[in-house]
Amino acid sequence: MSAMAEDGEEEQASAYEKALDNARKERAAEMQRRETLKQLLEPAAYERLANIRAASPQMYQQLAQLVIYLYQNGQLRGKLSEEALQQLIGKIVSNRRETKITRISK
């Protein structure tokens, strides 16, 4: 086998190892995030957040970051209820820009 082919295989193996390592780190971070959220949310609120994760991963990320941020800054007292989580969801949704489609007839 030529030296170029061996170098290509080594680079490919190295890239694969890096991707695998990144995937492991992301999984560990997500597991840590879930454990933190379980401690900060009431069971009904955590279940709602899990449903949001399945339906809208982007919304889940925003909510998870917001809940953790509120906790870290001392703005969260006790476990967050489902009603309080719904209020946070409402704030996030209302901040999104709405797209309006207007039909023009001739």
Rosetta constraint file for C-alpha pairs under 8 A:
AtomPair CA 1 CA 5 HARMONIC 6.64 0.50
AtomPair CA 1 CA 6 HARMONIC 7.09 0.50
AtomPair CA 2 CA 6 HARMONIC 6.48 0.50
AtomPair CA 3 CA 7 HARMONIC 6.14 0.50
AtomPair CA 4 CA 8 HARMONIC 6.17 0.50
AtomPair CA 5 CA 9 HARMONIC 6.22 0.50
AtomPair CA 6 CA 10 HARMONIC 6.13 0.50
AtomPair CA 7 CA 11 HARMONIC 6.12 0.50
AtomPair CA 8 CA 12 HARMONIC 6.09 0.50
AtomPair CA 9 CA 13 HARMONIC 6.05 0.50
AtomPair CA 10 CA 14 HARMONIC 6.00 0.50
AtomPair CA 11 CA 15 HARMONIC 6.07 0.50
AtomPair CA 12 CA 16 HARMONIC 6.12 0.50
AtomPair CA 13 CA 17 HARMONIC 6.14 0.50
AtomPair CA 14 CA 18 HARMONIC 6.21 0.50
AtomPair CA 15 CA 19 HARMONIC 6.17 0.50
AtomPair CA 16 CA 20 HARMONIC 6.06 0.50
AtomPair CA 17 CA 21 HARMONIC 6.00 0.50
AtomPair CA 18 CA 22 HARMONIC 6.10 0.50
AtomPair CA 19 CA 23 HARMONIC 6.15 0.50
AtomPair CA 20 CA 24 HARMONIC 6.23 0.50
AtomPair CA 21 CA 25 HARMONIC 6.24 0.50
AtomPair CA 22 CA 26 HARMONIC 6.13 0.50
AtomPair CA 23 CA 27 HARMONIC 6.10 0.50
AtomPair CA 24 CA 28 HARMONIC 6.13 0.50
AtomPair CA 25 CA 29 HARMONIC 6.11 0.50
AtomPair CA 26 CA 30 HARMONIC 6.14 0.50
AtomPair CA 27 CA 31 HARMONIC 6.16 0.50
AtomPair CA 28 CA 32 HARMONIC 6.18 0.50
AtomPair CA 29 CA 33 HARMONIC 6.11 0.50
AtomPair CA 30 CA 34 HARMONIC 6.14 0.50
AtomPair CA 31 CA 35 HARMONIC 6.27 0.50
AtomPair CA 32 CA 36 HARMONIC 6.20 0.50
AtomPair CA 33 CA 37 HARMONIC 6.14 0.50
AtomPair CA 33 CA 64 HARMONIC 7.72 0.50
AtomPair CA 34 CA 38 HARMONIC 6.11 0.50
AtomPair CA 35 CA 39 HARMONIC 6.50 0.50
AtomPair CA 36 CA 40 HARMONIC 6.37 0.50
AtomPair CA 36 CA 68 HARMONIC 7.83 0.50
AtomPair CA 37 CA 41 HARMONIC 5.85 0.50
AtomPair CA 37 CA 46 HARMONIC 7.14 0.50
AtomPair CA 37 CA 64 HARMONIC 7.27 0.50
AtomPair CA 37 CA 67 HARMONIC 7.75 0.50
AtomPair CA 37 CA 68 HARMONIC 7.45 0.50
AtomPair CA 38 CA 42 HARMONIC 7.43 0.50
AtomPair CA 38 CA 43 HARMONIC 7.48 0.50
AtomPair CA 38 CA 46 HARMONIC 6.36 0.50
AtomPair CA 39 CA 79 HARMONIC 7.36 0.50
AtomPair CA 40 CA 67 HARMONIC 7.89 0.50
AtomPair CA 40 CA 71 HARMONIC 7.83 0.50
AtomPair CA 40 CA 78 HARMONIC 7.34 0.50
AtomPair CA 40 CA 79 HARMONIC 4.94 0.50
AtomPair CA 40 CA 80 HARMONIC 6.18 0.50
AtomPair CA 41 CA 45 HARMONIC 5.73 0.50
AtomPair CA 41 CA 46 HARMONIC 5.57 0.50
AtomPair CA 41 CA 79 HARMONIC 4.89 0.50
AtomPair CA 41 CA 80 HARMONIC 4.66 0.50
AtomPair CA 41 CA 81 HARMONIC 6.41 0.50
AtomPair CA 41 CA 82 HARMONIC 7.97 0.50
AtomPair CA 42 CA 46 HARMONIC 6.15 0.50
AtomPair CA 42 CA 79 HARMONIC 5.63 0.50
AtomPair CA 42 CA 80 HARMONIC 5.88 0.50
AtomPair CA 42 CA 81 HARMONIC 5.45 0.50
AtomPair CA 42 CA 82 HARMONIC 6.98 0.50
AtomPair CA 43 CA 47 HARMONIC 6.11 0.50
AtomPair CA 44 CA 48 HARMONIC 6.25 0.50
AtomPair CA 44 CA 81 HARMONIC 7.43 0.50
AtomPair CA 44 CA 82 HARMONIC 5.83 0.50
AtomPair CA 45 CA 49 HARMONIC 6.20 0.50
AtomPair CA 45 CA 80 HARMONIC 7.15 0.50
AtomPair CA 45 CA 81 HARMONIC 5.76 0.50
AtomPair CA 45 CA 82 HARMONIC 4.07 0.50
AtomPair CA 45 CA 83 HARMONIC 7.81 0.50
AtomPair CA 45 CA 85 HARMONIC 6.43 0.50
AtomPair CA 46 CA 50 HARMONIC 6.16 0.50
AtomPair CA 46 CA 82 HARMONIC 7.86 0.50
AtomPair CA 47 CA 51 HARMONIC 6.32 0.50
AtomPair CA 48 CA 52 HARMONIC 6.30 0.50
AtomPair CA 48 CA 82 HARMONIC 7.45 0.50
AtomPair CA 49 CA 53 HARMONIC 6.17 0.50
AtomPair CA 49 CA 60 HARMONIC 6.70 0.50
AtomPair CA 50 CA 54 HARMONIC 6.51 0.50
AtomPair CA 50 CA 60 HARMONIC 7.97 0.50
AtomPair CA 51 CA 55 HARMONIC 6.33 0.50
AtomPair CA 52 CA 56 HARMONIC 5.52 0.50
AtomPair CA 52 CA 57 HARMONIC 7.03 0.50
AtomPair CA 52 CA 59 HARMONIC 7.01 0.50
AtomPair CA 52 CA 60 HARMONIC 5.79 0.50
AtomPair CA 53 CA 57 HARMONIC 4.78 0.50
AtomPair CA 53 CA 58 HARMONIC 7.89 0.50
AtomPair CA 53 CA 59 HARMONIC 7.32 0.50
AtomPair CA 53 CA 60 HARMONIC 4.89 0.50
AtomPair CA 53 CA 61 HARMONIC 7.87 0.50
AtomPair CA 56 CA 60 HARMONIC 6.29 0.50
AtomPair CA 57 CA 61 HARMONIC 6.19 0.50
AtomPair CA 58 CA 62 HARMONIC 6.40 0.50
AtomPair CA 59 CA 63 HARMONIC 6.18 0.50
AtomPair CA 60 CA 64 HARMONIC 5.93 0.50
AtomPair CA 61 CA 65 HARMONIC 6.04 0.50
AtomPair CA 62 CA 66 HARMONIC 6.10 0.50
AtomPair CA 63 CA 67 HARMONIC 6.09 0.50
AtomPair CA 63 CA 88 HARMONIC 7.50 0.50
AtomPair CA 63 CA 89 HARMONIC 7.26 0.50
AtomPair CA 64 CA 68 HARMONIC 6.20 0.50
AtomPair CA 65 CA 69 HARMONIC 5.94 0.50
AtomPair CA 66 CA 70 HARMONIC 6.09 0.50
AtomPair CA 67 CA 71 HARMONIC 6.28 0.50
AtomPair CA 68 CA 72 HARMONIC 6.12 0.50
AtomPair CA 69 CA 73 HARMONIC 6.21 0.50
AtomPair CA 70 CA 74 HARMONIC 6.31 0.50
AtomPair CA 70 CA 75 HARMONIC 5.01 0.50
AtomPair CA 70 CA 76 HARMONIC 5.59 0.50
AtomPair CA 71 CA 75 HARMONIC 5.82 0.50
AtomPair CA 71 CA 76 HARMONIC 4.90 0.50
AtomPair CA 71 CA 77 HARMONIC 7.83 0.50
AtomPair CA 76 CA 80 HARMONIC 7.35 0.50
AtomPair CA 80 CA 84 HARMONIC 6.19 0.50
AtomPair CA 80 CA 85 HARMONIC 6.71 0.50
AtomPair CA 81 CA 85 HARMONIC 6.24 0.50
AtomPair CA 82 CA 86 HARMONIC 6.15 0.50
AtomPair CA 83 CA 87 HARMONIC 6.38 0.50
AtomPair CA 84 CA 88 HARMONIC 6.43 0.50
AtomPair CA 85 CA 89 HARMONIC 6.20 0.50
AtomPair CA 86 CA 90 HARMONIC 6.12 0.50
AtomPair CA 87 CA 91 HARMONIC 6.32 0.50
AtomPair CA 88 CA 92 HARMONIC 6.30 0.50
AtomPair CA 89 CA 93 HARMONIC 6.08 0.50
AtomPair CA 90 CA 94 HARMONIC 5.96 0.50
AtomPair CA 91 CA 95 HARMONIC 6.25 0.50
AtomPair CA 92 CA 96 HARMONIC 6.76 0.50
